[in-house]
């Protein structure tokens, strides 16, 4: 007879055994059932449910996993309290602020390029410098949050992005514009690291996916604002000023509420065996996941940065229509993330990503076919919907696929690879567009989608390299 053992379910949907609003209590009451423990192991093995064991010293041995207490042992028995509605709202606002300025650069780029008499490929310099700032602030964000608290870090980093937006709009020379790109990267990296770190420790997987959806809604609003400004014949500085003013207001909100971010109780964490970063990099599965993040983020940013230019300068689409097309792309990513947050645990992450990457590839092919603008809208929507769950789902799958010991370092490597891809892929395609024409960009993007799908298909074939057998 199996004894009753309390566990805490982070992913609230566990409909194969029970349902209801108080999932945690129901699972405690049902956990003396062999069916529950077997289903629990199966769901974790599939990677579609994340479970944390609170009191595991006396758990029985499961044949397919070995003794639980040999794999993970909690430091204490305090379960981290979920953030209240105020902090959830502020976190969502923070990710909106993170996405708001990112897509504006691509919409404003033709005007900026003409203002400073630059070549098409010069946008790569903006992306690279911004990426360098992003990586720098991501590296130091943890230390800053320990010293100043996440609330002050969010207020300061959002303020930096506001300064960068005003600087973009009123830079008198190209060098000043590039300096603003560095400031933008510094601010964005700290916002991203701070909010992702907070979400990983305080939010459910569903909330994390929806958090990333908020980024997309911010990225939807930004290009619409800028394209409206340009379509009315106004200088791009007006669009940047609008975004900068919004970011400044958000910075003030974070400053006012900075004390609230420290009101969460201690966390129950499993203590993994230590592993050095060098040892983690010896595993081929880690490099494969880094390659997937590199390509995914590169493709996401490519469609954001180049769609407006391709439509207006190669396909003679009006600026306001092209701006709406960019907004449709980001809006589709946002909607896709909302939906995927609902269905990911039912469909299974690996299966969901397989179907989504196929759909995104079809959308990229449709956009590359140079059909009427209505087909471009459909292609961009398909690409956005397909790309939607990739980043958050792969991130949540990492500890299950690689194990706790490896994922501690691997998640940081994946974020770094993603940021390098965000600069390198659209920058490389910009160089190609300078020699082969703008239509090279969507064609090359469609090819890269095929490569991304193949890399993802290779992931399930790798053996689990950590002691957590996902």
N, C-alpha and C positions, 0 to 999 in steps of 0.2 A: 504493500500500500504506500502510495506516494504522499509525503507529508505536505501540509499547506505552507506555501512560501510566498510572501508578499513581493510583488514586482510593481514597477511603475512603467506605464506605457506612454511614450512620448507622442507616438502617432496615434491619434484618438480613434481611428477607424479600425476595428477588429471584428468585422461583422460575421466572420465565419464561425465565431464561438458565442458572441454576445453583442448587444448593442444597447444604446441608451446614453443619457447625458452624463452619468457618473461612471465613465468607463473604468477609471482607476479602481473604484470600490468594487465594481462587478468582477474585475479580473482578480482582485484579491480573494473574493468569495469563491470564484470558480477555479482558482489555481491549484486546488487539490485534485483536479481531474487530469488523468493521463492524456485525454484528448486535447486539453488546453495546452499542456506542455509540449505535446507533439506538434500541434499547429503553430505554436509559438516558434519552435525551432525551424519549421518549414518556411514560415513567412520571412524570418530573418535570413535564412539561406537564400531565398529568392531575392532579397535585397529590397523588398517593397515595404518593410516596416522596421522602424528603429525602436529597440527596446533597451531600457537601462535597468539593470538589476540593483535594487537598493539594499537588500539583505541577502547576501549570496554565500556566506561562509558555510551554510549547511545545506546548500542545494544539492540535489542528487546528480549523479553523473549521467549525461545524455550521451549515448553511444557515438553519435555523429559529431559531437563537439568536444567530448572530454569533460572533466570536472570544471564547473564554472569558476570555482574559487581558485583554480590554477591559472586562469586567464585574466581575471580582473578582480580586484579587491578594493572596495570603496574606502576613501579616506575618512569619511564620516557619514552619518545617516541623516543629514539635513537635506531635504529636497529643495532645489532652487525654486523660489516662488516665481510664477509667471508675472511678466510686467503688467501693470494696470493699463486701462484704456488710454490714459494720458501718454505714457511712454510708447505704447504701440502706435498711437497716432503720430507722435513726434518722430518715431523711427520711419514710418511710412512717408512723412513729409520730408525727412532727411534724404530718402532715396529718390523722391521726386526732385529735390534740389540737386541731387547728383546727376540725374539725367537731363535736367532742364537745359544746361549750357552745352552739353556734349555734341548734340546733333546740329547746333546752331552754326558751328564752324564750317560744316560742309555747305550749308545753304548760303552763307555769307562769302564763301571762298571766291567765287568769280569776281565779286565786287572788290574784295581785298586784293586779289591778284592784279586786277586792273589798276587799283589805287597805287600800288607799289611797283607796277610794271614788272611782274614776275612771270616765270614759266609755270606751266601746269604742275610740274613735279615738285614745286616748292612747298606744296602742302605737306609733303613728307617731312620737311624740317619741323613744321608746327607739331605734327603728330609725334615725332621722335623726341623732341624737347619736352613736350607735355608728358610723354611716357617716362622720361628720365625723372622728372619731378614726381610723378606718381609712384615710381618705384622707391625713390628716396623717402617719401613721406610714409609709405607703407612699411618700410623697414623700421622706422623710428616710432610709428604710431603706438605700438604697445608700450614703449617706455614713456611716451607722453601721457598716455591714458593712466598709467600707474601713478604718475607724478601729479597730474593736474585733474584727472577725472574725465570721463568720457563726455560729460556735458560741456566743459570748457573746450575740449578738443574739437567737438562738433561746432561750437560757436566760432572758434578761431578759424577752423578750416573753411567753413561756409563763408566767413568774412573774406578769406583769401580769394575764394572763387569770385565773390562780388567785386573785389578789387581788380581781378583779372578781366572780368567782363567789361568794366568801365575802361580799363586799359586797352583792350582790344578795339573798343569803339573810337578812342581818341588818340591812339598811337600816331605820332607824326612821322616816324621812320620805321622801317622794317625790323631793325634790331630791337626796338622797343616792343613791337608786336611779339617777337620771339621771346622776349623776357616775360611778357604776360602769359605766354604759353607755359613757361616754366612755373609761374605762380599758380596757374590753373591746375597743373598737374599736382603740385604740392598740396593744394587744398582738396582736390578730388580724391587723391590717394588716402588722405587722412579720414575723410568722410567714409569712403568705402571700407577701409580696414576697421574703423571704429564701429560702424553699424553692423558689418558682417560678424565681427568678433562678439558684439553684444547679442546678435541674433542667434549665433551658434550655441551660446550658453543659456539663453533665456527663452527662446521661441521654439515652437514645434516646427517640423519640416514643412507643413502646410503654410505656416506663417512666413517661413523663410522664402518659399516660392512666391508668395504674394508680395513680400517685400521687394523682390526683384521685379515684380510686375509694376510696382510704383515707379521704378526707374524708367520703365518704358513709357509710362504716361507723362513723365517729365520730358522725356525725349520726343514725345509726340507734340507737346505744347510748344517747345522751343522753336522748331523749324516753322511752325505755323505763324508764330509771332514775327520771326525774321522775314519770311516770305511775304507776309502782309505789308510789312514796312517797305520792302523793296518794290513790291507791286504798286504801291502808292507813290513811287518816285522819290522816296526819302532816303537819306544816307544810312548805311548799315549801322552807324553809331547809335541811331535811335533804337534799333532792335537790341543791340548789345546793352544799351542803357536800361531798357525794360527788363531784361533778364537780370542784369546786375542789381537793379532795385529790388527785385523779388528775392534774390539771394541775400541781400543785406537785411531785409525784413526777417527772413528765416534765421539768419545769424543772431539777430536780437532775440527772437523767440527761444533759441537754444540757450542763449546767455541767461535769460530770465529763469528758465527751468532747469539750469545746470545741476542744481542740488537734487532734483528728482531722480537723476540717473543712478544715484548711489543708494537707493532705497530698497534694493533687492537683497534677499537673504543669501547666506552662503550656499555653495553648490556641492552636490555630491558628485565627485569625479572619480573615475577609475584610474588607478595608478599603473600605467603601462611600464614595461621594462624599457630603460633608456636605450636609445639608438642614435648614433651620430648622423649628421646630414650626409656625410660622405658615404656611410654605409647604406643609407636610403637610396642614394643615386646609383648604387650598384645593381639595383633591381630594374630589369627592362620594363616591367609594368608601369613603374613610376615615369619613365621617359615616354612611354606610349601615352599615358594620360596627359603629360605635359604637351605632347604633340597635338592631342585632341583639343586641349584648351587653347593652344596657340592658333590653330586653324579656325576654331569656332569663333573666337573673339575677333580675329582678323577679318573673317567674312561678315560678321555682324557690323563692324565698323566700316567695312568697304561699302556695303549697301547704304549705310547712313551718310558717309562722306561723299560718295560719287554719284548717287542717284540724281540729285538735283542738277549737277553739271552735265551728266550724260543726257538727261531729258531736255535741258534748255539749249545746250550748245551742239548736240549731235542730232537730236530728234525734233528740234524747233518747237518744243512745248513751252507754253507761257510760264513765267516765273511763279505765279500764284498757283497754277495747276501742279507744277513740279514740287512746290513746297507742300501741297496737300498730299502728293504721292509719298513724300518722305514721312509725313505724319501718319499716313495709312500703314506704312511699313512698321513704324514704332508702335502704333496702336494695335496692330495685329500681334506683335510680340507681347504687349501688355495683356490683351485678351487671352492669348494662348497660355500665358503663365497663370492667369486666374483659373482657367479651365483645368490646366494640368495639376494645379494644387488640389483640385477636387478629385481627379480620377487617377493620379499617379499611383496611389497605394492599391487601387483595385486592378489596374492594368498591369502593373509591374514596371519598374523604371527602365530596365533594359529593353523590354518590348515597346514601351512608349517612345523611347528615343529612336529606336529603329524606324518606326512608322513616321515619326516627325522628320527625321533626316531625309527620308525618301520624298516626303511632301515638299520639304524645303528645296531639295534638288530640282524637283519638277517646276517649282516657282522660279528658280534661278534660270532654268532653261527657257521658260516662257518669257522672262524679261530680256534674255539675251537674243531672242528670236527677232526682235525689232518689228513687232506687230503694232497695230494701232494702240493709242495711249490707254484705252480701256483694258487691253490685254496686259499692259505694263502694270496697271493697278492690281489686277488679279495675281500676276506673278509676284509682285512685291508683298501682297497680302499672304500668299502661300508661303513665301520665304520667311516672313515674320512669324507666322503661326508655327512653322516647322522648327525654327530656331528657338522659339520661346522657352521650352523646358530644359534645353541642353545644359546651360551653365548651372542653374540651381540643382538640377537632378544629378548631374555628374559630381557636383560638390558633395551632396548628401550621400552619394553612393561610395565615395572614396574610402571612408573608414571601414565599410563593409567589404570592399574589394581588396584593399591593401592591408587592413588590420590597424589597430590602434597605434602600434609603435611606428609604422611607416607613415601613416596619414598625418601625424603630428607635424612632420616636416613636409610631406608631399603636398598638403593643401597650400602651404606658402609657395612652394615651387610652381604649383599650377597657376596661382594668381600671378606670379612673376612671368610665367610663359604666356599667360593671357594678355598681359599688358605689352609684352614685346610683340606679340602677334598683332595687337591692335595698331601698333605703329608700323611694323614691318610689312604686313600684307597689303594694306591700302597704299603705303608708300611705294612698294615694289610695283603695284599695278599702275600707280601714277607715272612711274618711269616708263613703263611699257606703253602707257597712253601717249606719252610725249613723242614716241617714235612710231607707234602703230595706229594712233587714233583712239578716240574715246571709246569706241565700240569694243576695243580689246578688253576693257574692264569687265563688263557683264559676261563675256565669253569665258575669260579666265576664272571668274568667280564660279561659274557653273562647273568648270572642270575641278576646281578646288572642293566643291561640294561633294563630288564623287570620291575624292581622296579622303575627305572627312568621314563619309559614310563607311568606307573600307576600314579606316583606322578604328572607328567605333566598333565595328563588327569583330575586330581582332581582340578587343578587351575581354569579352567573356571567355575567350579561349585560354587566357593566361591563368595559371594556378594562383590561388590566393597566397600571397607572399608573407602575410602577417599571421599572427596566431589567432586572430579573429576570423573565423571561416565564414565568410558572407555567403 
